């Protein structure tokens, strides 16, 4: 995996985790004065997620999908050695 894809995957995970926390905060504060601000942040996170998805598609089009991930290869090697 090249460095660009690693950064994109890390960014996607960070956005997902942040959105989850903001959804929880919105559920707790629904109806309060802070709820509109949290919705605004969630809207921004949705736009970031769409941008990250476009970047991921851009960088993954030229690269063939790996047959197996590093984890799967290591798991197979470890299972054969037992």
C-alpha positions in Angstrom: 0.0 0.0 0.0 1.5 3.3 -0.9 1.8 6.2 1.5 -1.2 8.2 0.0 -3.6 5.3 0.6 -2.4 4.8 4.1 -3.0 8.5 4.9 -6.5 8.3 3.2 -7.4 5.2 5.2 -6.3 6.8 8.4 -8.3 9.9 7.7 -11.4 7.9 6.9 -11.0 6.1 10.3 -10.6 9.4 12.1 -13.6 10.9 10.5 -15.7 7.9 11.3 -14.6 7.9 15.0 -15.2 11.7 15.3 -18.7 11.4 13.7 -19.6 8.6 16.1 -18.6 10.8 19.1 -20.5 13.8 17.7 -23.6 11.7 17.1 -23.5 10.5 20.7 -23.1 14.1 21.9 -26.0 15.2 19.8 -28.2 12.5 21.2 -27.3 13.6 24.7 -27.8 17.3 24.0 -30.7 17.1 21.6 -32.9 20.2 22.0 -30.3 22.2 23.8 -28.6 25.3 22.4 -25.5 23.2 21.5 -27.4 20.8 19.2 -27.3 23.1 16.1 -23.6 23.5 16.5 -23.1 19.7 16.7 -25.3 19.2 13.6 -23.1 21.7 11.8 -20.0 19.8 12.7 -21.6 16.5 11.6 -22.5 18.2 8.3 -18.8 19.1 7.8 -17.7 15.6 8.7 -20.1 14.2 6.0 -18.5 16.5 3.4 -15.0 15.4 4.6 -16.0 11.8 4.2 -17.2 12.3 0.7 -13.9 14.1 -0.2 -11.9 11.2 1.4 -14.0 8.7 -0.6 -13.2 10.6 -3.9 -9.5 10.7 -3.0 -9.5 7.0 -2.2 -11.1 6.2 -5.6 -8.6 8.4 -7.4 -5.6 6.7 -5.8 -7.0 3.2 -6.0 -7.9 3.2 -9.7 -4.3 2.8 -10.8 -3.4 0.2 -8.3 -4.5 -3.4 -8.5 -6.1 -4.8 -5.4 -3.8 -7.0 -3.4 -4.7 -10.7 -3.4 -4.3 -10.9 0.4 -3.7 -8.3 3.1 -0.5 -8.5 5.2 -2.6 -9.7 8.1 -4.0 -12.6 6.0 -0.5 -13.5 4.8 0.9 -13.6 8.4 -2.1 -15.5 9.6 -1.5 -18.2 6.9 2.2 -18.4 7.6 1.6 -18.8 11.4 -1.1 -21.4 10.8 1.3 -23.4 8.6 4.1 -23.3 11.1 2.0 -24.8 13.9 
